[in-house]
Amino acid sequence: MEDVSVQQVLEALADPARRTVVRTLAHAPCDLSCGSFDLPVGRSTSSHHFSVLRAAGVLRQYYVGTTKMNALRTQELEGRFPGLLRAVVAAADAEARQTP
């Protein structure tokens, strides 16, 4: 995380599909598999979005058997950029409430 810049995190979170992933994980009671997300993009594009989030330090991915799981790196992000993740999730929640 020490090599991740705020610019990199903000660029990763600028895309609506990636914010959907982050928002979904933030409200989930547990880590989620890649197939759990309802993204309006194809499989290869979804993989790209997960890769960008992982490279920016927002996600941690790991395998359970053959299933790739996703977890937010909440504590690490809070330590590096205090309040950023909470603010992004709150803004994404507000945006979702306004979208018909």
Backbone bond lengths (Angstrom), bond angles and torsions (degrees), N, CA, C in turn:
res aa  C-N    CA-C-N  psi(-1)  N-CA   C-N-CA  omega(-1)  CA-C   N-CA-C  phi
1 M - - - 1.458 - - 1.525 111.90 -
2 E 1.324 117.78 -26.40 1.466 119.54 -177.18 1.528 112.32 -65.34
3 D 1.329 117.54 -19.51 1.463 121.09 178.69 1.525 113.05 -91.65
4 V 1.320 117.28 -6.60 1.464 121.63 -178.17 1.523 109.03 -85.08
5 S 1.330 115.88 130.38 1.471 120.53 178.62 1.522 110.38 -95.95
6 V 1.308 115.89 158.07 1.460 120.31 176.32 1.529 109.51 -62.34
7 Q 1.323 117.27 -33.79 1.469 121.59 177.08 1.525 110.53 -59.34
8 Q 1.319 116.75 -45.22 1.460 121.68 -179.31 1.525 110.77 -63.19
9 V 1.315 117.20 -42.68 1.469 120.98 179.52 1.522 110.22 -65.86
10 L 1.322 116.95 -45.75 1.465 119.91 -179.02 1.526 111.79 -64.74
11 E 1.323 117.48 -38.72 1.463 119.76 176.99 1.526 110.93 -64.97
12 A 1.323 116.87 -38.22 1.469 120.00 177.53 1.518 110.82 -64.70
13 L 1.318 117.01 -37.06 1.463 121.36 -176.92 1.529 113.28 -85.88
14 A 1.326 117.17 -3.58 1.466 120.32 -178.88 1.527 112.44 -71.81
15 D 1.324 117.44 -25.38 1.462 120.91 -177.62 1.527 110.81 -81.98
16 P 1.330 118.44 131.78 1.465 121.43 -178.98 1.532 114.08 -59.05
17 A 1.323 117.91 -37.69 1.471 120.01 179.46 1.527 110.57 -65.45
18 R 1.321 116.66 -39.69 1.468 119.43 178.95 1.519 111.25 -70.29
19 R 1.341 117.62 -35.16 1.469 119.59 175.01 1.528 110.36 -64.97
20 T 1.321 116.86 -34.99 1.471 120.24 176.21 1.520 110.52 -61.76
21 V 1.319 117.03 -43.36 1.470 120.89 177.88 1.524 109.69 -60.09
22 V 1.326 117.17 -48.44 1.463 121.58 -177.99 1.522 110.48 -63.63
23 R 1.317 116.91 -45.11 1.473 121.02 -179.76 1.530 110.79 -62.43
24 T 1.314 116.80 -43.58 1.458 121.10 179.67 1.524 110.61 -61.92
25 L 1.319 116.77 -46.52 1.467 120.13 178.92 1.526 111.93 -65.08
26 A 1.330 116.88 -36.99 1.465 120.40 -179.34 1.527 111.73 -62.86
27 H 1.321 116.97 -31.39 1.464 121.09 -178.24 1.530 113.45 -98.39
28 A 1.313 117.13 -5.10 1.471 120.75 -178.21 1.532 109.85 -79.53
29 P 1.328 116.58 144.46 1.464 119.96 178.77 1.532 113.20 -75.55
30 C 1.347 116.16 -11.76 1.460 119.95 -179.03 1.528 108.48 -153.14
31 D 1.313 116.11 173.99 1.463 120.93 176.55 1.526 109.12 -64.89
32 L 1.331 116.45 153.40 1.461 121.26 -175.27 1.526 111.69 -124.36
33 S 1.306 115.74 148.33 1.464 120.97 175.97 1.529 109.28 -76.53
34 C 1.316 115.90 159.20 1.470 120.81 179.94 1.529 111.76 -57.24
35 G 1.316 117.39 -34.99 1.459 121.46 -178.82 1.516 114.42 -74.44
36 S 1.322 117.85 -5.65 1.470 122.18 -178.23 1.522 113.35 -78.80
37 F 1.307 117.01 -13.09 1.459 120.74 -172.88 1.515 110.72 -94.74
38 D 1.331 115.45 137.12 1.456 122.05 178.40 1.525 108.38 -95.99
39 L 1.330 115.29 82.91 1.459 120.13 -178.87 1.528 109.73 -103.62
40 P 1.334 116.60 140.69 1.469 120.34 -177.46 1.532 112.61 -83.88
41 V 1.331 115.98 40.17 1.467 121.11 -178.76 1.522 109.06 -136.73
42 G 1.315 116.20 165.69 1.456 121.41 178.82 1.524 111.91 -73.09
43 R 1.315 113.61 173.38 1.468 120.46 -175.76 1.534 112.68 -62.69
44 S 1.328 117.02 -43.39 1.468 118.99 -178.76 1.526 111.19 -68.11
45 T 1.323 117.03 -35.97 1.465 120.09 177.12 1.524 110.25 -68.30
46 S 1.322 117.14 -38.91 1.469 120.50 175.44 1.524 110.42 -59.29
47 S 1.324 116.58 -44.40 1.465 120.93 178.11 1.522 110.78 -58.72
48 H 1.321 116.07 -41.29 1.467 120.29 177.57 1.524 110.68 -61.22
49 H 1.323 117.80 -44.52 1.465 121.23 -179.96 1.531 111.00 -61.48
50 F 1.320 117.24 -43.71 1.466 119.93 177.95 1.528 110.57 -63.07
51 S 1.319 116.98 -38.76 1.461 121.25 179.19 1.526 111.69 -63.46
52 V 1.324 116.86 -42.67 1.466 121.26 178.86 1.529 110.17 -62.88
53 L 1.322 116.86 -45.39 1.469 120.58 179.17 1.528 111.33 -63.36
54 R 1.308 116.58 -38.95 1.468 120.97 178.62 1.532 110.33 -66.34
55 A 1.328 117.39 -45.19 1.468 121.61 -179.55 1.522 111.89 -63.68
56 A 1.329 116.70 -30.52 1.460 121.19 179.46 1.528 112.35 -84.02
57 G 1.312 116.99 0.25 1.456 120.22 178.36 1.512 114.78 80.51
58 V 1.325 117.28 10.72 1.467 121.03 -178.18 1.528 110.89 -81.92
59 L 1.321 116.55 -35.86 1.469 122.06 -177.76 1.514 111.53 -117.00
60 R 1.311 113.43 152.30 1.455 121.99 166.46 1.515 105.62 -118.53
61 Q 1.310 117.27 131.52 1.465 121.42 178.11 1.517 109.26 -116.31
62 Y 1.324 115.09 143.93 1.455 121.42 178.58 1.520 107.99 -153.08
63 Y 1.313 115.53 162.32 1.461 120.75 -178.59 1.522 111.22 -101.58
64 V 1.330 114.40 141.58 1.458 123.48 166.68 1.525 103.40 -121.20
65 G 1.326 115.86 102.10 1.458 119.97 -171.18 1.519 108.49 65.92
66 T 1.317 116.27 -120.97 1.462 120.20 178.32 1.522 112.40 -103.01
67 T 1.315 117.18 5.32 1.462 122.02 -178.19 1.522 110.43 -95.43
68 K 1.328 115.93 126.59 1.463 120.51 177.23 1.520 108.73 -85.44
69 M 1.317 115.60 122.22 1.457 122.54 -178.57 1.526 109.95 -102.89
70 N 1.332 115.30 155.22 1.455 122.24 -178.55 1.516 110.20 -126.94
71 A 1.336 115.37 137.01 1.461 121.68 177.19 1.519 108.26 -136.15
72 L 1.316 116.67 140.26 1.461 119.91 173.35 1.522 108.82 -72.52
73 R 1.287 116.75 143.71 1.462 121.25 176.62 1.531 107.85 -93.38
74 T 1.309 115.08 60.14 1.460 122.45 -172.26 1.525 112.40 -57.85
75 Q 1.304 117.67 -52.51 1.469 120.39 -176.71 1.522 111.75 -64.29
76 E 1.336 116.68 -42.26 1.459 120.11 -179.92 1.532 111.07 -64.27
77 L 1.337 116.78 -43.11 1.466 120.29 178.43 1.517 111.38 -65.98
78 E 1.315 116.54 -40.30 1.468 120.09 179.04 1.529 110.34 -63.09
79 G 1.322 116.85 -39.48 1.454 120.08 178.22 1.522 112.81 -66.89
80 R 1.315 116.71 -37.51 1.474 121.44 -176.74 1.523 111.89 -84.39
81 F 1.330 117.06 -42.54 1.466 122.86 -177.20 1.529 108.87 -132.92
82 P 1.324 117.74 78.84 1.476 121.01 -174.13 1.531 113.11 -54.83
83 G 1.325 114.94 128.78 1.458 122.14 175.57 1.516 115.57 82.85
84 L 1.321 118.44 -11.00 1.470 120.61 -175.04 1.522 112.36 -64.02
85 L 1.308 117.32 -50.17 1.467 120.13 -177.67 1.530 111.22 -63.70
86 R 1.321 117.33 -43.15 1.474 120.41 177.93 1.524 110.59 -59.01
87 A 1.337 116.74 -42.89 1.461 120.69 -178.85 1.527 111.26 -65.72
88 V 1.317 117.14 -41.27 1.463 120.82 179.84 1.525 110.51 -65.64
89 V 1.326 117.33 -43.57 1.466 120.74 -179.92 1.530 109.75 -65.71
90 A 1.316 117.77 -41.82 1.470 120.87 178.67 1.530 110.56 -62.58
91 A 1.324 117.09 -41.75 1.465 120.32 178.54 1.527 110.96 -66.93
92 A 1.317 117.39 -39.64 1.469 121.02 178.23 1.529 110.60 -66.20
93 D 1.326 116.96 -37.64 1.472 121.07 176.18 1.530 110.30 -62.59
94 A 1.323 116.68 -45.99 1.467 120.70 -179.91 1.537 110.41 -63.36
95 E 1.321 115.70 -41.33 1.461 120.40 177.93 1.524 111.55 -62.76
96 A 1.318 116.64 -41.23 1.470 121.06 179.44 1.528 111.66 -65.56
97 R 1.317 117.01 -35.36 1.467 119.94 178.53 1.536 111.47 -68.79
98 Q 1.315 117.65 -29.07 1.469 121.20 -178.52 1.517 112.76 -84.80
99 T 1.321 117.36 -19.73 1.464 120.82 -178.92 1.531 109.36 -80.19
100 P 1.349 117.04 123.91 1.475 119.33 -178.77 1.513 113.38 -69.39
